[in-house]
Amino acid sequence: MGEATITRNDDLGEGWFLLEAHAPALAPRVRAGQFVQVRVSDGDDPLIRRPFSVSDVLPQPGVTAESVRILYQVVGPGTRRMQRFAVGEPIDLLGPLGKPLPRPEIPKDGLLLLVGGGIGVAPLHLYCRELAFETDPPPHRVLLGARRRSLLVGWEAFQELGVDTAVSTDDGSAGHSGNVVDLARSHLDPVREGAAAGIGCGPHGMNLALRDLAVEREIPFWISLENYMPCGFGACFGCVIPTPDGTRYRRVCVEGPAFPVLELPAQF
């Protein structure tokens, strides 16, 4: 926890912004899939911090990192306030919180499918950045989905990393015409049984459909949830989801945010 300094807060269009902050005490400890809680006001309006996945750390992941990047969309009073943050201003960040995304074991001829939609592209970008620095990363492919081409936020960033990337749009304006879960299905079809795994993060409907696809095909798959997390460290129980048998609840902020699909109920 502590203050950092804003170094950019760029308007990407369509209500999307990319915020970067110099945070040398925080950045080296961040891993893909973790999030930070941003204090958006010095007063009590809004009072609650806002959670955001870290989309990148600079100059590279690990002990030399000094800055963090956060991708956010203006949807309410907290993010409307954030869009007015100026370069040079301090920003109070709490984190890193949550568990990092897993490293599924797959064979050399297998495929790790990374499926993102909307703000869900953020943790997947840092994940690919981490894989780029590993000596023997698993074969992986990124699939991004949006309603139309202009909403494919982060597409260029994956291309710049040299990651095998495919996209889908509901209106057919870019890539596959249709939803990203159907695109995922088509990319899994050629992979032999037992050689695929996946990680997904996106809107609720996409996450539900990915869960069903993974369960249907018996694929090891993790879904990173975007539940509202008021406190971020498990005290308020405001982000809980039930276990599949309904006997207990799990806190997304500390036991997640990513869960294996078999640990998720049919509706979450």
MIDOSE-1310 file (N, C-alpha, C; in nm, 2 decimals, decimal comma, always signed):
residues 268
mgea	+0,08/-0,12/+0,00/+0,00/+0,00/+0,00/+0,09/+0,12/+0,00; +0,04/+0,23/-0,07/+0,12/+0,35/-0,07/+0,09/+0,43/-0,19; +0,15/+0,55/-0,19/+0,13/+0,64/-0,30/+0,23/+0,61/-0,42; +0,18/+0,63/-0,53/+0,26/+0,62/-0,65/+0,24/+0,75/-0,73
titr	+0,30/+0,77/-0,84/+0,29/+0,89/-0,92/+0,24/+0,86/-1,06; +0,14/+0,93/-1,10/+0,08/+0,91/-1,24/+0,18/+0,96/-1,34; +0,21/+0,88/-1,44/+0,30/+0,92/-1,55/+0,22/+0,93/-1,68; +0,10/+0,87/-1,69/+0,02/+0,88/-1,81/-0,12/+0,84/-1,78
nddl	-0,22/+0,90/-1,85/-0,36/+0,86/-1,83/-0,42/+0,89/-1,96; -0,40/+0,80/-2,06/-0,43/+0,82/-2,20/-0,57/+0,77/-2,23; -0,64/+0,86/-2,31/-0,78/+0,83/-2,36/-0,76/+0,74/-2,48; -0,80/+0,62/-2,48/-0,79/+0,52/-2,59/-0,91/+0,53/-2,68
gegw	-1,02/+0,60/-2,64/-1,14/+0,61/-2,72/-1,24/+0,50/-2,67; -1,37/+0,53/-2,70/-1,48/+0,44/-2,66/-1,49/+0,42/-2,51; -1,44/+0,52/-2,44/-1,45/+0,52/-2,29/-1,34/+0,44/-2,22; -1,24/+0,40/-2,30/-1,13/+0,32/-2,24/-1,01/+0,42/-2,21
flle	-0,94/+0,39/-2,10/-0,82/+0,47/-2,06/-0,71/+0,37/-2,02; -0,59/+0,42/-2,04/-0,47/+0,35/-1,99/-0,40/+0,44/-1,90; -0,39/+0,39/-1,77/-0,32/+0,47/-1,67/-0,19/+0,40/-1,63; -0,09/+0,48/-1,62/+0,04/+0,43/-1,58/+0,09/+0,51/-1,46
ahap	+0,15/+0,44/-1,37/+0,20/+0,50/-1,24/+0,33/+0,45/-1,21; +0,42/+0,54/-1,17/+0,55/+0,50/-1,12/+0,53/+0,45/-0,98; +0,55/+0,32/-0,95/+0,53/+0,26/-0,82/+0,63/+0,16/-0,79; +0,76/+0,20/-0,76/+0,87/+0,11/-0,75/+0,86/+0,02/-0,63
alap	+0,77/+0,05/-0,53/+0,76/-0,04/-0,42/+0,66/-0,15/-0,45; +0,57/-0,13/-0,54/+0,46/-0,22/-0,58/+0,49/-0,30/-0,70; +0,54/-0,24/-0,81/+0,56/-0,31/-0,94/+0,64/-0,44/-0,93; +0,75/-0,45/-0,86/+0,83/-0,57/-0,86/+0,75/-0,69/-0,81
rvra	+0,65/-0,67/-0,73/+0,57/-0,78/-0,67/+0,45/-0,82/-0,74; +0,42/-0,75/-0,85/+0,29/-0,78/-0,92/+0,31/-0,90/-1,02; +0,22/-0,99/-1,02/+0,22/-1,10/-1,11/+0,08/-1,10/-1,19; +0,09/-1,15/-1,31/-0,03/-1,16/-1,39/-0,15/-1,22/-1,32
gqfv	-0,26/-1,16/-1,33/-0,38/-1,21/-1,26/-0,41/-1,14/-1,13; -0,31/-1,07/-1,08/-0,33/-1,00/-0,95/-0,39/-0,86/-0,98; -0,44/-0,79/-0,88/-0,51/-0,67/-0,90/-0,47/-0,57/-0,79; -0,50/-0,44/-0,82/-0,47/-0,34/-0,72/-0,61/-0,27/-0,69
qvrv	-0,62/-0,21/-0,57/-0,73/-0,13/-0,53/-0,69/+0,02/-0,54; -0,76/+0,09/-0,62/-0,73/+0,24/-0,64/-0,82/+0,32/-0,56; -0,75/+0,41/-0,48/-0,83/+0,51/-0,41/-0,86/+0,63/-0,51; -0,99/+0,65/-0,53/-1,02/+0,75/-0,64/-1,05/+0,88/-0,59
sdgd	-1,06/+0,90/-0,45/-1,09/+1,03/-0,40/-1,02/+1,05/-0,26; -0,99/+1,17/-0,23/-0,93/+1,20/-0,10/-1,03/+1,21/+0,01; -1,16/+1,22/-0,03/-1,27/+1,23/+0,06/-1,35/+1,10/+0,07; -1,48/+1,12/+0,09/-1,56/+1,00/+0,11/-1,66/+0,98/-0,01
dpli	-1,64/+1,04/-0,12/-1,72/+1,03/-0,23/-1,64/+1,02/-0,36; -1,63/+0,90/-0,41/-1,67/+0,77/-0,36/-1,57/+0,73/-0,25; -1,63/+0,65/-0,15/-1,55/+0,61/-0,04/-1,47/+0,48/-0,07; -1,54/+0,39/-0,14/-1,48/+0,25/-0,16/-1,37/+0,26/-0,27
rrpf	-1,26/+0,19/-0,25/-1,16/+0,18/-0,36/-1,22/+0,10/-0,48; -1,15/+0,11/-0,59/-1,20/+0,04/-0,71/-1,09/-0,06/-0,75; -1,13/-0,19/-0,77/-1,03/-0,29/-0,81/-1,00/-0,29/-0,96; -0,87/-0,31/-1,00/-0,84/-0,32/-1,14/-0,72/-0,42/-1,15
svsd	-0,73/-0,51/-1,25/-0,62/-0,59/-1,29/-0,51/-0,51/-1,34; -0,39/-0,55/-1,31/-0,27/-0,49/-1,37/-0,25/-0,54/-1,51; -0,24/-0,45/-1,61/-0,22/-0,50/-1,75/-0,08/-0,51/-1,79; +0,01/-0,44/-1,71/+0,15/-0,45/-1,75/+0,24/-0,39/-1,64
vlpq	+0,36/-0,43/-1,63/+0,46/-0,37/-1,54/+0,58/-0,34/-1,63; +0,65/-0,23/-1,59/+0,76/-0,18/-1,68/+0,88/-0,15/-1,59; +1,00/-0,17/-1,65/+1,02/-0,20/-1,80/+1,00/-0,34/-1,83; +1,00/-0,43/-1,74/+0,96/-0,57/-1,76/+0,92/-0,64/-1,63
pgvt	+0,85/-0,75/-1,64/+0,80/-0,81/-1,52/+0,92/-0,86/-1,43; +0,90/-0,85/-1,30/+1,01/-0,90/-1,21/+1,07/-0,80/-1,12; +1,18/-0,82/-1,07/+1,24/-0,74/-0,97/+1,29/-0,60/-1,02; +1,30/-0,59/-1,15/+1,34/-0,46/-1,20/+1,23/-0,36/-1,24
aesv	+1,10/-0,41/-1,22/+0,99/-0,33/-1,25/+0,97/-0,21/-1,16; +0,93/-0,10/-1,22/+0,92/+0,02/-1,15/+0,78/+0,09/-1,17; +0,71/+0,05/-1,27/+0,58/+0,11/-1,30/+0,47/+0,01/-1,33; +0,35/+0,04/-1,31/+0,24/-0,04/-1,34/+0,14/+0,03/-1,43
rily	+0,07/-0,05/-1,51/-0,03/+0,00/-1,60/-0,16/-0,06/-1,57; -0,27/+0,02/-1,58/-0,40/-0,02/-1,55/-0,49/+0,02/-1,66; -0,56/-0,08/-1,72/-0,66/-0,05/-1,82/-0,80/-0,04/-1,76; -0,87/+0,07/-1,78/-1,00/+0,09/-1,72/-1,10/+0,15/-1,82
qvvg	-1,22/+0,13/-1,79/-1,33/+0,18/-1,87/-1,42/+0,27/-1,78; -1,46/+0,39/-1,83/-1,54/+0,48/-1,76/-1,68/+0,43/-1,76; -1,73/+0,39/-1,64/-1,86/+0,33/-1,63/-1,94/+0,39/-1,51; -1,88/+0,46/-1,42/-1,95/+0,51/-1,30/-1,87/+0,63/-1,24
pgtr	-1,91/+0,67/-1,12/-1,85/+0,79/-1,06/-1,70/+0,77/-1,03; -1,66/+0,65/-0,99/-1,52/+0,63/-0,96/-1,43/+0,64/-1,08; -1,47/+0,57/-1,19/-1,39/+0,58/-1,31/-1,40/+0,72/-1,38; -1,52/+0,78/-1,36/-1,53/+0,92/-1,42/-1,43/+1,01/-1,35
rmqr	-1,41/+0,99/-1,22/-1,31/+1,07/-1,15/-1,17/+1,03/-1,19; -1,14/+0,90/-1,22/-1,01/+0,86/-1,26/-0,97/+0,92/-1,39; -1,07/+0,94/-1,48/-1,03/+1,00/-1,61/-0,98/+1,14/-1,60; -1,00/+1,20/-1,49/-0,95/+1,34/-1,47/-0,81/+1,34/-1,40
favg	-0,76/+1,22/-1,36/-0,63/+1,22/-1,30/-0,53/+1,28/-1,40; -0,44/+1,35/-1,34/-0,34/+1,42/-1,43/-0,20/+1,37/-1,40; -0,11/+1,37/-1,51/+0,03/+1,33/-1,50/+0,09/+1,42/-1,39; +0,17/+1,35/-1,30/+0,24/+1,41/-1,19/+0,17/+1,41/-1,06
epid	+0,04/+1,37/-1,06/-0,04/+1,36/-0,94/-0,01/+1,23/-0,87; -0,02/+1,23/-0,73/+0,00/+1,11/-0,66/-0,13/+1,02/-0,68; -0,11/+0,89/-0,67/-0,22/+0,80/-0,67/-0,20/+0,69/-0,56; -0,30/+0,66/-0,49/-0,29/+0,56/-0,38/-0,33/+0,43/-0,42
llgp	-0,24/+0,33/-0,43/-0,26/+0,20/-0,48/-0,25/+0,10/-0,36; -0,34/+0,00/-0,35/-0,33/-0,10/-0,25/-0,31/-0,24/-0,33; -0,20/-0,31/-0,30/-0,18/-0,43/-0,37/-0,03/-0,47/-0,37; +0,00/-0,58/-0,44/-0,09/-0,66/-0,53/-0,18/-0,75/-0,44
lgkp	-0,30/-0,77/-0,49/-0,40/-0,85/-0,42/-0,44/-0,97/-0,51; -0,49/-1,07/-0,45/-0,53/-1,19/-0,53/-0,42/-1,28/-0,56; -0,45/-1,39/-0,62/-0,35/-1,49/-0,66/-0,31/-1,47/-0,81; -0,19/-1,50/-0,84/-0,15/-1,50/-0,99/-0,22/-1,60/-1,07
lprp	-0,23/-1,58/-1,20/-0,28/-1,68/-1,29/-0,19/-1,80/-1,29; -0,25/-1,92/-1,31/-0,18/-2,05/-1,30/-0,09/-2,07/-1,43; +0,00/-2,16/-1,42/+0,08/-2,21/-1,54/+0,04/-2,35/-1,57; -0,07/-2,37/-1,65/-0,11/-2,51/-1,68/+0,00/-2,59/-1,75
eipk	+0,01/-2,71/-1,71/+0,11/-2,80/-1,78/+0,05/-2,86/-1,91; +0,11/-2,84/-2,02/+0,06/-2,89/-2,15/+0,18/-2,95/-2,22; +0,15/-3,05/-2,31/+0,26/-3,10/-2,39/+0,31/-3,00/-2,50; +0,43/-3,03/-2,55/+0,49/-2,95/-2,66/+0,40/-2,93/-2,78
dgll	+0,32/-3,03/-2,81/+0,23/-3,02/-2,92/+0,09/-2,97/-2,88; +0,07/-2,92/-2,76/-0,05/-2,88/-2,71/-0,08/-2,73/-2,73; -0,18/-2,68/-2,67/-0,21/-2,54/-2,69/-0,27/-2,48/-2,56; -0,22/-2,37/-2,51/-0,28/-2,29/-2,40/-0,35/-2,18/-2,46
llvg	-0,49/-2,18/-2,45/-0,57/-2,08/-2,51/-0,60/-1,98/-2,41; -0,58/-1,85/-2,44/-0,60/-1,74/-2,35/-0,72/-1,65/-2,42; -0,83/-1,65/-2,35/-0,95/-1,59/-2,41/-0,99/-1,47/-2,33; -1,00/-1,35/-2,40/-1,03/-1,23/-2,33/-1,14/-1,15/-2,40
ggig	-1,22/-1,08/-2,32/-1,32/-0,99/-2,37/-1,33/-0,87/-2,28; -1,34/-0,75/-2,34/-1,36/-0,63/-2,26/-1,24/-0,61/-2,18; -1,26/-0,57/-2,05/-1,15/-0,54/-1,96/-1,07/-0,67/-1,92; -1,13/-0,78/-1,96/-1,06/-0,91/-1,93/-0,93/-0,93/-2,01
vapl	-0,90/-0,84/-2,11/-0,77/-0,85/-2,18/-0,66/-0,81/-2,09; -0,68/-0,73/-1,98/-0,57/-0,68/-1,90/-0,48/-0,78/-1,84; -0,53/-0,88/-1,76/-0,44/-0,97/-1,70/-0,38/-1,06/-1,80; -0,44/-1,09/-1,91/-0,39/-1,17/-2,02/-0,27/-1,11/-2,08
hlyc	-0,27/-0,98/-2,09/-0,15/-0,91/-2,15/-0,03/-0,92/-2,07; -0,04/-0,90/-1,93/+0,07/-0,92/-1,85/+0,12/-1,06/-1,84; +0,02/-1,16/-1,85/+0,05/-1,30/-1,86/+0,14/-1,33/-1,98; +0,11/-1,27/-2,09/+0,19/-1,30/-2,21/+0,32/-1,23/-2,20
rela	+0,33/-1,12/-2,13/+0,46/-1,05/-2,11/+0,55/-1,14/-2,02; +0,49/-1,20/-1,92/+0,57/-1,29/-1,84/+0,62/-1,41/-1,92; +0,53/-1,47/-2,00/+0,57/-1,59/-2,08/+0,68/-1,55/-2,17; +0,69/-1,43/-2,22/+0,79/-1,39/-2,31/+0,93/-1,39/-2,25
fetd	+0,93/-1,38/-2,12/+1,06/-1,38/-2,05/+1,10/-1,52/-1,99; +1,01/-1,62/-2,02/+1,04/-1,75/-1,97/+1,12/-1,83/-2,08; +1,21/-1,91/-2,03/+1,30/-1,98/-2,12/+1,23/-2,09/-2,21; +1,12/-2,14/-2,16/+1,05/-2,25/-2,23/+0,90/-2,23/-2,21
ppph	+0,84/-2,12/-2,27/+0,70/-2,10/-2,24/+0,61/-2,20/-2,32; +0,50/-2,23/-2,27/+0,41/-2,32/-2,34/+0,35/-2,26/-2,47; +0,32/-2,34/-2,57/+0,26/-2,28/-2,69/+0,13/-2,22/-2,65; +0,11/-2,10/-2,68/-0,02/-2,03/-2,64/-0,07/-1,94/-2,75
rvll	-0,20/-1,91/-2,74/-0,27/-1,83/-2,84/-0,37/-1,75/-2,77; -0,38/-1,62/-2,81/-0,48/-1,53/-2,75/-0,59/-1,51/-2,85; -0,71/-1,52/-2,79/-0,84/-1,49/-2,86/-0,91/-1,38/-2,79; -0,94/-1,27/-2,87/-1,01/-1,15/-2,82/-1,14/-1,14/-2,88
garr	-1,24/-1,10/-2,80/-1,37/-1,08/-2,86/-1,43/-0,94/-2,82; -1,51/-0,89/-2,90/-1,58/-0,76/-2,88/-1,70/-0,75/-2,97; -1,79/-0,65/-2,94/-1,91/-0,64/-3,02/-1,87/-0,58/-3,16; -1,77/-0,49/-3,17/-1,72/-0,44/-3,30/-1,57/-0,41/-3,29
rsll	-1,52/-0,38/-3,40/-1,37/-0,37/-3,42/-1,32/-0,26/-3,32; -1,39/-0,14/-3,31/-1,34/-0,03/-3,23/-1,33/-0,07/-3,08; -1,40/-0,17/-3,04/-1,40/-0,21/-2,90/-1,29/-0,32/-2,87; -1,21/-0,36/-2,97/-1,11/-0,46/-2,95/-0,99/-0,39/-2,88
vgwe	-1,01/-0,35/-2,76/-0,90/-0,28/-2,68/-0,79/-0,38/-2,66; -0,66/-0,33/-2,68/-0,55/-0,42/-2,65/-0,50/-0,51/-2,76; -0,57/-0,51/-2,87/-0,54/-0,60/-2,98/-0,40/-0,57/-3,03; -0,37/-0,44/-3,05/-0,23/-0,41/-3,10/-0,12/-0,44/-3,00
afqe	-0,15/-0,43/-2,87/-0,05/-0,46/-2,77/-0,01/-0,61/-2,78; -0,10/-0,70/-2,80/-0,07/-0,84/-2,82/+0,01/-0,86/-2,95; -0,02/-0,80/-3,05/+0,05/-0,81/-3,18/+0,19/-0,76/-3,16; +0,21/-0,65/-3,09/+0,35/-0,60/-3,06/+0,43/-0,70/-2,99
lgvd	+0,37/-0,78/-2,90/+0,44/-0,88/-2,83/+0,48/-1,00/-2,92; +0,42/-1,01/-3,04/+0,44/-1,12/-3,13/+0,37/-1,25/-3,09; +0,26/-1,23/-3,01/+0,18/-1,34/-2,97/+0,08/-1,38/-3,08; +0,06/-1,51/-3,10/-0,03/-1,56/-3,20/-0,17/-1,52/-3,15
tavs	-0,24/-1,42/-3,22/-0,36/-1,36/-3,18/-0,47/-1,37/-3,28; -0,59/-1,41/-3,24/-0,70/-1,41/-3,33/-0,82/-1,33/-3,26; -0,90/-1,27/-3,34/-1,01/-1,19/-3,29/-1,15/-1,23/-3,34; -1,25/-1,19/-3,27/-1,39/-1,21/-3,32/-1,47/-1,08/-3,29
tddg	-1,56/-1,05/-3,37/-1,65/-0,94/-3,34/-1,80/-0,98/-3,37; -1,89/-0,94/-3,29/-2,03/-0,98/-3,31/-2,08/-0,93/-3,45; -2,03/-0,81/-3,49/-2,08/-0,76/-3,62/-2,00/-0,80/-3,74; -1,89/-0,88/-3,72/-1,81/-0,92/-3,83/-1,72/-0,81/-3,88
sagh	-1,70/-0,70/-3,81/-1,61/-0,59/-3,86/-1,46/-0,63/-3,85; -1,43/-0,73/-3,77/-1,29/-0,77/-3,77/-1,28/-0,92/-3,73; -1,20/-1,00/-3,80/-1,18/-1,14/-3,76/-1,30/-1,22/-3,78; -1,32/-1,32/-3,69/-1,43/-1,41/-3,69/-1,56/-1,34/-3,67
sgnv	-1,66/-1,36/-3,75/-1,79/-1,30/-3,73/-1,87/-1,39/-3,63; -1,89/-1,34/-3,51/-1,96/-1,41/-3,40/-1,89/-1,39/-3,27; -1,92/-1,47/-3,17/-1,87/-1,45/-3,04/-1,74/-1,53/-3,02; -1,66/-1,48/-2,92/-1,53/-1,54/-2,90/-1,53/-1,68/-2,85
vdla	-1,64/-1,72/-2,79/-1,65/-1,86/-2,74/-1,66/-1,96/-2,85; -1,73/-1,92/-2,96/-1,74/-2,00/-3,08/-1,60/-2,01/-3,14; -1,53/-1,89/-3,14/-1,39/-1,89/-3,20/-1,30/-1,98/-3,12; -1,32/-1,99/-2,99/-1,24/-2,08/-2,90/-1,27/-2,22/-2,94
rshl	-1,39/-2,25/-2,96/-1,43/-2,39/-2,99/-1,36/-2,43/-3,12; -1,35/-2,34/-3,22/-1,29/-2,38/-3,35/-1,14/-2,40/-3,33; -1,08/-2,33/-3,24/-0,93/-2,34/-3,22/-0,90/-2,46/-3,14; -1,00/-2,51/-3,06/-0,98/-2,63/-2,99/-1,00/-2,76/-3,07
dpvr	-1,08/-2,75/-3,17/-1,12/-2,87/-3,25/-0,99/-2,95/-3,30; -0,89/-2,88/-3,35/-0,78/-2,96/-3,41/-0,68/-3,01/-3,30; -0,69/-2,97/-3,17/-0,60/-3,01/-3,07/-0,64/-3,15/-3,02; -0,54/-3,23/-3,01/-0,57/-3,37/-2,96/-0,62/-3,37/-2,82
egaa	-0,69/-3,47/-2,78/-0,75/-3,49/-2,65/-0,63/-3,49/-2,54; -0,65/-3,41/-2,44/-0,56/-3,40/-2,33/-0,44/-3,31/-2,35; -0,44/-3,23/-2,47/-0,33/-3,15/-2,50/-0,36/-3,00/-2,49; -0,48/-2,97/-2,44/-0,52/-2,83/-2,44/-0,55/-2,78/-2,29
agig	-0,54/-2,66/-2,27/-0,58/-2,59/-2,14/-0,61/-2,45/-2,17; -0,67/-2,38/-2,08/-0,71/-2,25/-2,11/-0,73/-2,16/-1,99; -0,73/-2,03/-2,02/-0,76/-1,93/-1,92/-0,85/-1,82/-1,98; -0,95/-1,78/-1,92/-1,04/-1,68/-1,97/-1,08/-1,57/-1,88
cgph	-1,10/-1,46/-1,93/-1,14/-1,34/-1,85/-1,22/-1,25/-1,93; -1,34/-1,22/-1,89/-1,42/-1,13/-1,97/-1,56/-1,10/-1,91; -1,65/-1,06/-1,98/-1,79/-1,03/-1,93/-1,85/-1,16/-1,88; -1,95/-1,14/-1,79/-2,01/-1,25/-1,72/-2,06/-1,36/-1,82
gmnl	-2,13/-1,32/-1,92/-2,19/-1,41/-2,02/-2,08/-1,49/-2,09; -1,97/-1,43/-2,12/-1,86/-1,50/-2,19/-1,80/-1,60/-2,09; -1,78/-1,56/-1,96/-1,72/-1,65/-1,86/-1,81/-1,77/-1,84; -1,94/-1,75/-1,84/-2,03/-1,87/-1,82/-2,02/-1,96/-1,94
alrd	-2,02/-1,91/-2,06/-2,01/-1,99/-2,18/-1,87/-2,06/-2,19; -1,77/-2,00/-2,15/-1,64/-2,06/-2,15/-1,63/-2,18/-2,05; -1,70/-2,16/-1,93/-1,71/-2,27/-1,83/-1,78/-2,39/-1,89; -1,89/-2,36/-1,96/-1,96/-2,48/-2,02/-1,88/-2,55/-2,13
lave	-1,81/-2,47/-2,21/-1,73/-2,53/-2,31/-1,62/-2,62/-2,25; -1,55/-2,57/-2,15/-1,44/-2,64/-2,08/-1,49/-2,77/-2,02; -1,61/-2,76/-1,95/-1,66/-2,88/-1,88/-1,70/-2,98/-1,99; -1,77/-2,93/-2,09/-1,81/-3,02/-2,20/-1,69/-3,10/-2,26
reip	-1,58/-3,03/-2,28/-1,46/-3,10/-2,34/-1,36/-3,15/-2,24; -1,39/-3,14/-2,12/-1,30/-3,19/-2,01/-1,16/-3,13/-2,02; -1,16/-3,00/-2,04/-1,03/-2,92/-2,06/-1,00/-2,85/-1,93; -0,87/-2,86/-1,88/-0,83/-2,78/-1,77/-0,85/-2,63/-1,80
fwis	-0,93/-2,56/-1,73/-0,96/-2,42/-1,77/-0,98/-2,34/-1,65; -0,93/-2,22/-1,64/-0,94/-2,13/-1,53/-1,02/-2,00/-1,58; -1,11/-1,96/-1,50/-1,19/-1,84/-1,53/-1,15/-1,73/-1,43; -1,10/-1,62/-1,47/-1,07/-1,50/-1,39/-1,20/-1,42/-1,38
leny	-1,25/-1,41/-1,25/-1,38/-1,34/-1,23/-1,36/-1,19/-1,21; -1,46/-1,11/-1,24/-1,45/-0,96/-1,23/-1,55/-0,91/-1,13; -1,58/-0,99/-1,02/-1,67/-0,95/-0,92/-1,63/-0,82/-0,85; -1,73/-0,74/-0,81/-1,70/-0,62/-0,73/-1,64/-0,66/-0,60
mpcg	-1,52/-0,60/-0,57/-1,45/-0,64/-0,45/-1,43/-0,52/-0,36; -1,52/-0,49/-0,27/-1,51/-0,37/-0,19/-1,38/-0,35/-0,11; -1,34/-0,46/-0,04/-1,22/-0,44/+0,04/-1,09/-0,49/-0,02; -1,10/-0,61/-0,10/-0,99/-0,66/-0,17/-0,90/-0,76/-0,09
fgac	-0,93/-0,78/+0,04/-0,85/-0,87/+0,12/-0,93/-0,96/+0,21; -1,05/-0,99/+0,17/-1,13/-1,09/+0,23/-1,21/-1,06/+0,35; -1,21/-0,94/+0,40/-1,27/-0,90/+0,52/-1,42/-0,88/+0,51; -1,47/-0,82/+0,40/-1,61/-0,78/+0,39/-1,70/-0,89/+0,33
fgcv	-1,65/-0,99/+0,27/-1,73/-1,10/+0,20/-1,83/-1,04/+0,10; -1,79/-0,93/+0,03/-1,87/-0,87/-0,07/-1,86/-0,93/-0,20; -1,76/-1,02/-0,22/-1,73/-1,07/-0,36/-1,75/-1,22/-0,37; -1,82/-1,29/-0,27/-1,81/-1,43/-0,26/-1,90/-1,50/-0,37
iptp	-1,85/-1,62/-0,41/-1,93/-1,71/-0,50/-1,95/-1,84/-0,43; -2,06/-1,91/-0,46/-2,08/-2,04/-0,39/-1,99/-2,15/-0,46; -1,96/-2,25/-0,38/-1,90/-2,37/-0,44/-2,01/-2,45/-0,52; -1,97/-2,54/-0,61/-2,07/-2,61/-0,70/-2,18/-2,68/-0,62
dgtr	-2,14/-2,73/-0,50/-2,24/-2,80/-0,42/-2,32/-2,71/-0,33; -2,29/-2,58/-0,33/-2,36/-2,48/-0,25/-2,34/-2,49/-0,10; -2,23/-2,56/-0,05/-2,22/-2,58/+0,09/-2,13/-2,47/+0,15; -2,06/-2,39/+0,07/-1,98/-2,28/+0,13/-1,96/-2,18/+0,02
yrrv	-1,90/-2,07/+0,07/-1,86/-1,96/-0,03/-1,71/-1,94/-0,03; -1,67/-1,89/-0,15/-1,53/-1,86/-0,17/-1,51/-1,71/-0,20; -1,41/-1,65/-0,14/-1,39/-1,51/-0,16/-1,30/-1,49/-0,29; -1,36/-1,42/-0,38/-1,29/-1,40/-0,51/-1,16/-1,32/-0,49
cveg	-1,16/-1,23/-0,40/-1,04/-1,14/-0,39/-0,92/-1,21/-0,33; -0,94/-1,31/-0,25/-0,82/-1,38/-0,18/-0,80/-1,52/-0,23; -0,91/-1,59/-0,27/-0,90/-1,73/-0,32/-0,89/-1,73/-0,47; -0,92/-1,62/-0,53/-0,92/-1,60/-0,68/-0,82/-1,49/-0,71
pafp	-0,85/-1,41/-0,81/-0,98/-1,41/-0,89/-1,00/-1,52/-0,99; -0,90/-1,60/-1,02/-0,91/-1,71/-1,11/-0,94/-1,84/-1,04; -1,04/-1,92/-1,10/-1,08/-2,04/-1,04/-1,08/-2,15/-1,15; -1,05/-2,27/-1,12/-1,07/-2,38/-1,21/-1,22/-2,40/-1,24
vlel	-1,26/-2,43/-1,36/-1,40/-2,43/-1,39/-1,48/-2,53/-1,30; -1,41/-2,64/-1,26/-1,48/-2,74/-1,18/-1,51/-2,69/-1,04; -1,45/-2,58/-1,00/-1,47/-2,52/-0,87/-1,57/-2,41/-0,88; -1,63/-2,39/-1,00/-1,73/-2,28/-1,02/-1,87/-2,35/-1,04
paqf	-1,97/-2,29/-0,98/-2,11/-2,34/-1,00/-2,15/-2,32/-1,14; -2,26/-2,38/-1,18/-2,31/-2,36/-1,32/-2,35/-2,21/-1,35; -2,39/-2,15/-1,24/-2,42/-2,00/-1,25/-2,34/-1,94/-1,13; -2,26/-1,83/-1,17/-2,18/-1,77/-1,07/-2,19/-1,62/-1,09
